[in-house]
Amino acid sequence: MTDLQQGFDAIALDYDRQFNERPVTQAMRTTVHRWYRHFLRPGQKVLDVACGPGPDLAFLLGLGLEVCAIDQSPEMVKRAQSLFPTALYHVMDYNQIGQLKGPFDAICANFGGLNTQAQFEDWAQVCFDLLQPQGLLFLNIMTQFCLSEFVFRCLQLKRPHLRGKKPRTLQVGGFPIETWYFNPYSWYRSAFAKGFDLVLVQGQGVLLPPPAFPLQPKALIRLLSGPDRILGRCYPFNQWGDHALLILRKRQ
Ligand SMILES: C[S@@+](CC[C@H](N)C(=O)[O-])C[C@H]1O[C@@H](n2cnc3c(N)ncnc32)[C@H](O)[C@@H]1O
C-alpha cells in the first residue's frame, strides 16, 4: 500500500468531522453544488473522481444523475459505498480512469483530490476521450495563493504561508503526502487548453477563512459566504481563494 492509500484510509471514518462538517467547507461545497445544479440534468452520467467518503454523492444522486465514483483509498470507497449504495464504485488511481466505460456527461473532482500530482497533460487527454461532445469537467483544486489565509496569518502575527509552485509534504493520517498547488489559469493552459474551453473559474475562500482555520463562527461564515461567492467570480480574486473551481467544456 502506498502512503497516499494508507494516509487517506486512516482518516476515512473521521473525514466528515475533521474536514467536511466545518462551516467553511460546507459554505464552499454549497457553492460547488450550485454550479452542479446549474449545469447538470437528471439522467446524465457523471464520474466523481477522488470521491473520498462521498460528501458530494447525496447531492449528485439527488439531482437524478447516474453516478460512478472512484478513489484510490479502499477505506474511503468502503465508507462511501455504505452511505450511498446506489452509485457504482471502483478503487482506482485517477490516472486509471481510462479503463472505465464511458462516455460521461461530466467528470467532477472536488476539494483537492487532484492536488496529489504535478502533471495533468495525459489525464486531460483521458478525460477528453471519456466525455461526450460538449461534456463538462468540474475541477476544484487548491491554489498557489490564498488571500484570506495570508491576511488571517498576518492578523495572528504569524508568518504567512506561501504555498507557491513547489510541492509541500502534508501529514494525512500520519503519512506524508506530496501536495502540489496550482494557479488555476496556468494549470488550465498547461494541460487542458488543447481540448477544453474554460467556462469559468470560481474562487472559494477568498474572504472566508481557510477550512483549517480554528475559529469559524457560523454567523460570520453565513455573512461572508455570499460576498465570497461574488468576489470569487471576479478576476483577479477568483485565483486567490483557498480552492478554485474550474468548469471546462470539451471542445468539438
Ligand atoms: C481531500 S479528499 C476529497 C474528497 C472529496 N472529493 C470531497 O469533495 O471532499 C481527497 C481524496 O482524493 C483521493 N485521492 C488523492 N489522490 C488520488 C489519486 N491519485 N487517485 C485517486 N484518488 C486520489 C484521496 O484518497 C481522498 O479520498
The ligand as an SDF file (V2000), in Angstrom:
LIG
                    3D

 27 29  0  0  0  0  0  0  0  0999 V2000
   -9.4990   15.9320    0.2720 C   0  0  0  0  0  0  0  0  0  0  0  0
  -10.2460   14.4140   -0.2340 S   0  0  0  0  0  0  0  0  0  0  0  0
  -11.5060   14.9730   -1.3180 C   0  0  0  0  0  0  0  0  0  0  0  0
  -12.6970   14.0740   -1.1760 C   0  0  0  0  0  0  0  0  0  0  0  0
  -13.9830   14.5390   -1.8270 C   0  0  0  0  0  0  0  0  0  0  0  0
  -13.8720   14.6460   -3.2660 N   0  0  0  0  0  0  0  0  0  0  0  0
  -14.5220   15.8170   -1.2460 C   0  0  0  0  0  0  0  0  0  0  0  0
  -15.1060   16.5960   -2.0070 O   0  0  0  0  0  0  0  0  0  0  0  0
  -14.4300   16.0530   -0.0290 O   0  0  0  0  0  0  0  0  0  0  0  0
   -9.0840   13.7830   -1.2670 C   0  0  0  0  0  0  0  0  0  0  0  0
   -9.4120   12.3700   -1.8340 C   0  0  0  0  0  0  0  0  0  0  0  0
   -8.6440   12.2310   -3.0090 O   0  0  0  0  0  0  0  0  0  0  0  0
   -8.2190   10.8970   -3.0930 C   0  0  0  0  0  0  0  0  0  0  0  0
   -7.0540   10.8600   -3.9830 N   0  0  0  0  0  0  0  0  0  0  0  0
   -5.8920   11.5380   -3.8610 C   0  0  0  0  0  0  0  0  0  0  0  0
   -5.0400   11.2080   -4.8400 N   0  0  0  0  0  0  0  0  0  0  0  0
   -5.6860   10.2870   -5.6300 C   0  0  0  0  0  0  0  0  0  0  0  0
   -5.3390    9.5580   -6.7840 C   0  0  0  0  0  0  0  0  0  0  0  0
   -4.1340    9.7090   -7.3490 N   0  0  0  0  0  0  0  0  0  0  0  0
   -6.2450    8.7280   -7.3120 N   0  0  0  0  0  0  0  0  0  0  0  0
   -7.4850    8.5640   -6.7440 C   0  0  0  0  0  0  0  0  0  0  0  0
   -7.8630    9.2010   -5.6200 N   0  0  0  0  0  0  0  0  0  0  0  0
   -6.9790   10.0710   -5.0750 C   0  0  0  0  0  0  0  0  0  0  0  0
   -7.8980   10.5090   -1.6670 C   0  0  0  0  0  0  0  0  0  0  0  0
   -7.8760    9.1200   -1.4860 O   0  0  0  0  0  0  0  0  0  0  0  0
   -9.0110   11.2130   -0.9120 C   0  0  0  0  0  0  0  0  0  0  0  0
  -10.1050   10.3530   -0.7080 O   0  0  0  0  0  0  0  0  0  0  0  0
  1  2  1  0
  2  3  1  0
  2 10  1  0
  3  4  1  0
  4  5  1  0
  5  6  1  0
  5  7  1  0
  7  8  2  0
  7  9  1  0
 10 11  1  0
 11 12  1  0
 11 26  1  0
 12 13  1  0
 13 14  1  0
 13 24  1  0
 14 15  1  0
 14 23  1  0
 15 16  2  0
 16 17  1  0
 17 18  1  0
 17 23  2  0
 18 19  1  0
 18 20  2  0
 20 21  1  0
 21 22  2  0
 22 23  1  0
 24 25  1  0
 24 26  1  0
 26 27  1  0
M  CHG  2   2   1   9  -1
M  END
$$$$
